[in-house]
Amino acid sequence: MLRLLGTITQVVLVSLWRFNLTRGEGFQEFPSRLTY
């Protein structure tokens, strides 16, 4: 259950980050290691 929760959290975070990228909010300081 905890692993599933962690996976969902990762997906949500990546989705939000990509959404912000498409909006051009400028997330250059976002850790590049989180990019898949």
mmCIF file of the N, C-alpha and C atoms, coordinates in Angstrom:
data_MODEL
# 
_entry.id   MODEL 
# 
loop_
_atom_site.group_PDB 
_atom_site.id 
_atom_site.type_symbol 
_atom_site.label_atom_id 
_atom_site.label_alt_id 
_atom_site.label_comp_id 
_atom_site.label_asym_id 
_atom_site.label_entity_id 
_atom_site.label_seq_id 
_atom_site.pdbx_PDB_ins_code 
_atom_site.Cartn_x 
_atom_site.Cartn_y 
_atom_site.Cartn_z 
_atom_site.occupancy 
_atom_site.B_iso_or_equiv 
_atom_site.pdbx_formal_charge 
_atom_site.auth_seq_id 
_atom_site.auth_comp_id 
_atom_site.auth_asym_id 
_atom_site.auth_atom_id 
_atom_site.pdbx_PDB_model_num 
ATOM 1   N N  . MET A 1 1  ? 0.839  -1.206 0.000   1.00 0.00 ? 1  MET A N  1 
ATOM 2   C CA . MET A 1 1  ? 0.000  0.000  0.000   1.00 0.00 ? 1  MET A CA 1 
ATOM 3   C C  . MET A 1 1  ? 0.875  1.257  0.000   1.00 0.00 ? 1  MET A C  1 
ATOM 4   N N  . LEU A 1 2  ? 1.909  1.256  0.840   1.00 0.00 ? 2  LEU A N  1 
ATOM 5   C CA . LEU A 1 2  ? 2.790  2.427  0.891   1.00 0.00 ? 2  LEU A CA 1 
ATOM 6   C C  . LEU A 1 2  ? 3.515  2.623  -0.424  1.00 0.00 ? 2  LEU A C  1 
ATOM 7   N N  . ARG A 1 3  ? 3.916  1.514  -1.071  1.00 0.00 ? 3  ARG A N  1 
ATOM 8   C CA . ARG A 1 3  ? 4.611  1.631  -2.347  1.00 0.00 ? 3  ARG A CA 1 
ATOM 9   C C  . ARG A 1 3  ? 3.682  2.230  -3.386  1.00 0.00 ? 3  ARG A C  1 
ATOM 10  N N  . LEU A 1 4  ? 2.424  1.792  -3.387  1.00 0.00 ? 4  LEU A N  1 
ATOM 11  C CA . LEU A 1 4  ? 1.444  2.334  -4.333  1.00 0.00 ? 4  LEU A CA 1 
ATOM 12  C C  . LEU A 1 4  ? 1.265  3.827  -4.096  1.00 0.00 ? 4  LEU A C  1 
ATOM 13  N N  . LEU A 1 5  ? 1.198  4.215  -2.826  1.00 0.00 ? 5  LEU A N  1 
ATOM 14  C CA . LEU A 1 5  ? 1.037  5.629  -2.485  1.00 0.00 ? 5  LEU A CA 1 
ATOM 15  C C  . LEU A 1 5  ? 2.230  6.437  -2.985  1.00 0.00 ? 5  LEU A C  1 
ATOM 16  N N  . GLY A 1 6  ? 3.432  5.882  -2.826  1.00 0.00 ? 6  GLY A N  1 
ATOM 17  C CA . GLY A 1 6  ? 4.625  6.579  -3.283  1.00 0.00 ? 6  GLY A CA 1 
ATOM 18  C C  . GLY A 1 6  ? 4.630  6.741  -4.795  1.00 0.00 ? 6  GLY A C  1 
ATOM 19  N N  . THR A 1 7  ? 4.201  5.685  -5.504  1.00 0.00 ? 7  THR A N  1 
ATOM 20  C CA . THR A 1 7  ? 4.162  5.760  -6.969  1.00 0.00 ? 7  THR A CA 1 
ATOM 21  C C  . THR A 1 7  ? 3.176  6.820  -7.422  1.00 0.00 ? 7  THR A C  1 
ATOM 22  N N  . ILE A 1 8  ? 2.004  6.853  -6.787  1.00 0.00 ? 8  ILE A N  1 
ATOM 23  C CA . ILE A 1 8  ? 0.991  7.851  -7.147  1.00 0.00 ? 8  ILE A CA 1 
ATOM 24  C C  . ILE A 1 8  ? 1.529  9.254  -6.887  1.00 0.00 ? 8  ILE A C  1 
ATOM 25  N N  . THR A 1 9  ? 2.223  9.427  -5.759  1.00 0.00 ? 9  THR A N  1 
ATOM 26  C CA . THR A 1 9  ? 2.793  10.739 -5.439  1.00 0.00 ? 9  THR A CA 1 
ATOM 27  C C  . THR A 1 9  ? 3.798  11.164 -6.495  1.00 0.00 ? 9  THR A C  1 
ATOM 28  N N  . GLN A 1 10 ? 4.655  10.226 -6.938  1.00 0.00 ? 10 GLN A N  1 
ATOM 29  C CA . GLN A 1 10 ? 5.643  10.545 -7.970  1.00 0.00 ? 10 GLN A CA 1 
ATOM 30  C C  . GLN A 1 10 ? 4.956  10.960 -9.258  1.00 0.00 ? 10 GLN A C  1 
ATOM 31  N N  . VAL A 1 11 ? 3.918  10.222 -9.653  1.00 0.00 ? 11 VAL A N  1 
ATOM 32  C CA . VAL A 1 11 ? 3.209  10.530 -10.898 1.00 0.00 ? 11 VAL A CA 1 
ATOM 33  C C  . VAL A 1 11 ? 2.582  11.916 -10.821 1.00 0.00 ? 11 VAL A C  1 
ATOM 34  N N  . VAL A 1 12 ? 1.976  12.229 -9.678  1.00 0.00 ? 12 VAL A N  1 
ATOM 35  C CA . VAL A 1 12 ? 1.338  13.538 -9.517  1.00 0.00 ? 12 VAL A CA 1 
ATOM 36  C C  . VAL A 1 12 ? 2.376  14.654 -9.587  1.00 0.00 ? 12 VAL A C  1 
ATOM 37  N N  . LEU A 1 13 ? 3.506  14.453 -8.914  1.00 0.00 ? 13 LEU A N  1 
ATOM 38  C CA . LEU A 1 13 ? 4.550  15.485 -8.918  1.00 0.00 ? 13 LEU A CA 1 
ATOM 39  C C  . LEU A 1 13 ? 5.089  15.709 -10.319 1.00 0.00 ? 13 LEU A C  1 
ATOM 40  N N  . VAL A 1 14 ? 5.343  14.630 -11.055 1.00 0.00 ? 14 VAL A N  1 
ATOM 41  C CA . VAL A 1 14 ? 5.866  14.763 -12.420 1.00 0.00 ? 14 VAL A CA 1 
ATOM 42  C C  . VAL A 1 14 ? 4.831  15.428 -13.315 1.00 0.00 ? 14 VAL A C  1 
ATOM 43  N N  . SER A 1 15 ? 3.557  15.074 -13.126 1.00 0.00 ? 15 SER A N  1 
ATOM 44  C CA . SER A 1 15 ? 2.497  15.675 -13.943 1.00 0.00 ? 15 SER A CA 1 
ATOM 45  C C  . SER A 1 15 ? 2.408  17.176 -13.679 1.00 0.00 ? 15 SER A C  1 
ATOM 46  N N  . LEU A 1 16 ? 2.463  17.564 -12.409 1.00 0.00 ? 16 LEU A N  1 
ATOM 47  C CA . LEU A 1 16 ? 2.415  18.987 -12.064 1.00 0.00 ? 16 LEU A CA 1 
ATOM 48  C C  . LEU A 1 16 ? 3.611  19.721 -12.643 1.00 0.00 ? 16 LEU A C  1 
ATOM 49  N N  . TRP A 1 17 ? 4.800  19.080 -12.564 1.00 0.00 ? 17 TRP A N  1 
ATOM 50  C CA . TRP A 1 17 ? 6.018  19.716 -13.073 1.00 0.00 ? 17 TRP A CA 1 
ATOM 51  C C  . TRP A 1 17 ? 5.917  19.916 -14.579 1.00 0.00 ? 17 TRP A C  1 
ATOM 52  N N  . ARG A 1 18 ? 5.430  18.905 -15.302 1.00 0.00 ? 18 ARG A N  1 
ATOM 53  C CA . ARG A 1 18 ? 5.304  19.030 -16.757 1.00 0.00 ? 18 ARG A CA 1 
ATOM 54  C C  . ARG A 1 18 ? 4.238  20.056 -17.108 1.00 0.00 ? 18 ARG A C  1 
ATOM 55  N N  . PHE A 1 19 ? 3.159  20.112 -16.318 1.00 0.00 ? 19 PHE A N  1 
ATOM 56  C CA . PHE A 1 19 ? 2.106  21.097 -16.554 1.00 0.00 ? 19 PHE A CA 1 
ATOM 57  C C  . PHE A 1 19 ? 2.666  22.506 -16.409 1.00 0.00 ? 19 PHE A C  1 
ATOM 58  N N  . ASN A 1 20 ? 3.493  22.706 -15.384 1.00 0.00 ? 20 ASN A N  1 
ATOM 59  C CA . ASN A 1 20 ? 4.114  24.018 -15.185 1.00 0.00 ? 20 ASN A CA 1 
ATOM 60  C C  . ASN A 1 20 ? 5.085  24.338 -16.318 1.00 0.00 ? 20 ASN A C  1 
ATOM 61  N N  . LEU A 1 21 ? 5.770  23.314 -16.825 1.00 0.00 ? 21 LEU A N  1 
ATOM 62  C CA . LEU A 1 21 ? 6.708  23.528 -17.931 1.00 0.00 ? 21 LEU A CA 1 
ATOM 63  C C  . LEU A 1 21 ? 5.954  24.014 -19.164 1.00 0.00 ? 21 LEU A C  1 
ATOM 64  N N  . THR A 1 22 ? 4.809  23.390 -19.457 1.00 0.00 ? 22 THR A N  1 
ATOM 65  C CA . THR A 1 22 ? 4.048  23.778 -20.643 1.00 0.00 ? 22 THR A CA 1 
ATOM 66  C C  . THR A 1 22 ? 3.482  25.182 -20.477 1.00 0.00 ? 22 THR A C  1 
ATOM 67  N N  . ARG A 1 23 ? 3.228  25.588 -19.239 1.00 0.00 ? 23 ARG A N  1 
ATOM 68  C CA . ARG A 1 23 ? 2.724  26.939 -18.991 1.00 0.00 ? 23 ARG A CA 1 
ATOM 69  C C  . ARG A 1 23 ? 3.854  27.954 -19.017 1.00 0.00 ? 23 ARG A C  1 
ATOM 70  N N  . GLY A 1 24 ? 5.091  27.474 -18.991 1.00 0.00 ? 24 GLY A N  1 
ATOM 71  C CA . GLY A 1 24 ? 6.240  28.369 -19.042 1.00 0.00 ? 24 GLY A CA 1 
ATOM 72  C C  . GLY A 1 24 ? 6.457  29.111 -17.737 1.00 0.00 ? 24 GLY A C  1 
ATOM 73  N N  . GLU A 1 25 ? 6.219  28.438 -16.610 1.00 0.00 ? 25 GLU A N  1 
ATOM 74  C CA . GLU A 1 25 ? 6.417  29.086 -15.312 1.00 0.00 ? 25 GLU A CA 1 
ATOM 75  C C  . GLU A 1 25 ? 7.896  29.180 -14.948 1.00 0.00 ? 25 GLU A C  1 
ATOM 76  N N  . GLY A 1 26 ? 8.718  28.402 -15.648 1.00 0.00 ? 26 GLY A N  1 
ATOM 77  C CA . GLY A 1 26 ? 10.158 28.464 -15.385 1.00 0.00 ? 26 GLY A CA 1 
ATOM 78  C C  . GLY A 1 26 ? 10.569 27.654 -14.174 1.00 0.00 ? 26 GLY A C  1 
ATOM 79  N N  . PHE A 1 27 ? 10.728 26.350 -14.359 1.00 0.00 ? 27 PHE A N  1 
ATOM 80  C CA . PHE A 1 27 ? 11.144 25.490 -13.253 1.00 0.00 ? 27 PHE A CA 1 
ATOM 81  C C  . PHE A 1 27 ? 12.586 25.043 -13.461 1.00 0.00 ? 27 PHE A C  1 
ATOM 82  N N  . GLN A 1 28 ? 13.440 25.976 -13.864 1.00 0.00 ? 28 GLN A N  1 
ATOM 83  C CA . GLN A 1 28 ? 14.828 25.611 -14.153 1.00 0.00 ? 28 GLN A CA 1 
ATOM 84  C C  . GLN A 1 28 ? 15.538 25.098 -12.891 1.00 0.00 ? 28 GLN A C  1 
ATOM 85  N N  . GLU A 1 29 ? 15.116 25.603 -11.731 1.00 0.00 ? 29 GLU A N  1 
ATOM 86  C CA . GLU A 1 29 ? 15.788 25.189 -10.507 1.00 0.00 ? 29 GLU A CA 1 
ATOM 87  C C  . GLU A 1 29 ? 15.320 23.819 -10.034 1.00 0.00 ? 29 GLU A C  1 
ATOM 88  N N  . PHE A 1 30 ? 14.330 23.240 -10.735 1.00 0.00 ? 30 PHE A N  1 
ATOM 89  C CA . PHE A 1 30 ? 13.832 21.920 -10.363 1.00 0.00 ? 30 PHE A CA 1 
ATOM 90  C C  . PHE A 1 30 ? 14.937 20.887 -10.564 1.00 0.00 ? 30 PHE A C  1 
ATOM 91  N N  . PRO A 1 31 ? 15.157 20.010 -9.591  1.00 0.00 ? 31 PRO A N  1 
ATOM 92  C CA . PRO A 1 31 ? 16.233 19.003 -9.706  1.00 0.00 ? 31 PRO A CA 1 
ATOM 93  C C  . PRO A 1 31 ? 16.110 18.195 -10.987 1.00 0.00 ? 31 PRO A C  1 
ATOM 94  N N  . SER A 1 32 ? 17.161 18.199 -11.789 1.00 0.00 ? 32 SER A N  1 
ATOM 95  C CA . SER A 1 32 ? 17.129 17.494 -13.067 1.00 0.00 ? 32 SER A CA 1 
ATOM 96  C C  . SER A 1 32 ? 17.112 15.985 -12.869 1.00 0.00 ? 32 SER A C  1 
ATOM 97  N N  . ARG A 1 33 ? 17.473 15.514 -11.673 1.00 0.00 ? 33 ARG A N  1 
ATOM 98  C CA . ARG A 1 33 ? 17.504 14.067 -11.450 1.00 0.00 ? 33 ARG A CA 1 
ATOM 99  C C  . ARG A 1 33 ? 16.095 13.481 -11.400 1.00 0.00 ? 33 ARG A C  1 
ATOM 100 N N  . LEU A 1 34 ? 15.079 14.338 -11.252 1.00 0.00 ? 34 LEU A N  1 
ATOM 101 C CA . LEU A 1 34 ? 13.709 13.845 -11.199 1.00 0.00 ? 34 LEU A CA 1 
ATOM 102 C C  . LEU A 1 34 ? 13.096 13.722 -12.583 1.00 0.00 ? 34 LEU A C  1 
ATOM 103 N N  . THR A 1 35 ? 13.810 14.169 -13.619 1.00 0.00 ? 35 THR A N  1 
ATOM 104 C CA . THR A 1 35 ? 13.297 14.058 -14.978 1.00 0.00 ? 35 THR A CA 1 
ATOM 105 C C  . THR A 1 35 ? 13.537 12.654 -15.485 1.00 0.00 ? 35 THR A C  1 
ATOM 106 N N  . TYR A 1 36 ? 12.502 12.051 -16.018 1.00 0.00 ? 36 TYR A N  1 
ATOM 107 C CA . TYR A 1 36 ? 12.635 10.671 -16.502 1.00 0.00 ? 36 TYR A CA 1 
ATOM 108 C C  . TYR A 1 36 ? 12.998 10.648 -17.973 1.00 0.00 ? 36 TYR A C  1 
# 
